Amino acid sequence: MNIGRFEIEQLSEGIFEIFEDGLIQKSTLSEIKEESGLPGVKESSHYIGINPLLIRDGKHNVLVDTGLGWGLDHRSSYTDTSNLLTNLDIFGLTPADITHVVLSHLHYDHAAGSTYVDHNTSTQPTMSYANYFLQKKEWYFALEETARGHQRPGAGYQLDELYKLAAEDKLVLITDQQFELLPGIQIIRTGGHTPGHQIVKIQDAGETAYFLGDLIPSEFHLNHYAMRKMDVNAVESKKAKTLILRQALKENAVLLFYHSLHAKAGKLVLNQSKKFALKDIR
Ligand SMILES: [Zn+2]
């Protein structure tokens, strides 16, 4: 898909089942069909896709969220998962070609692919030449939660492997609420889901797209304002979500969902009952 001069790809790691305690397990579409009967998938919200985003403009290759990273480690038991390496390969890229990494937040289903364990059992940055952009608030909140041994329902923090990024000075800790990564690529802190949760706005030549992270994980969350127990601050989350959706509607923007199974991207429209809906763009 193109947004102005940017080429945008959703890199899918596949479909996973997520349990209350945060455990994640690989699933296949046939298992989901058996259990829930598509399109009733919406009822079984414990099935999630993992879809990092690749943004290219010919000079820069920006990756937004790094996924679970299964199979990246030396001697990993996950041999058949599609991870960043296999997904980038489709576009003729290697992790070394990535110029910037943006992390919406540090929950492990969004950030674990940022590093891998090499042949010498030493942790290495997966994207060796990139800086990793995240909110300063997110880093310190994740450190605090980890130190307290505190975990909320859903995927939590597993920072062990990310300390290496800090040690190698690869982290860029953003303090601004809005931050221009590159001309046309803006990072916006929304908070809510976590205090330092951020989304990405891509804009060029009158076209706009939003990568929403866990602010709006999938198309099924568009009209869903229930206080989610996964959010650290559900009120802040609701506020940010209302603002962004209003703005996106005005801008005729494409929404990109990280946890969608199928309709991963679409233009926001209002349907007859004034609810948000997605217009397919493919
Ligand atoms: Zn999360």
Residues whose N, C-alpha, C, O or C-beta is under 5 A from the ligand:
A	BS01	ZN	H107 A155 D214
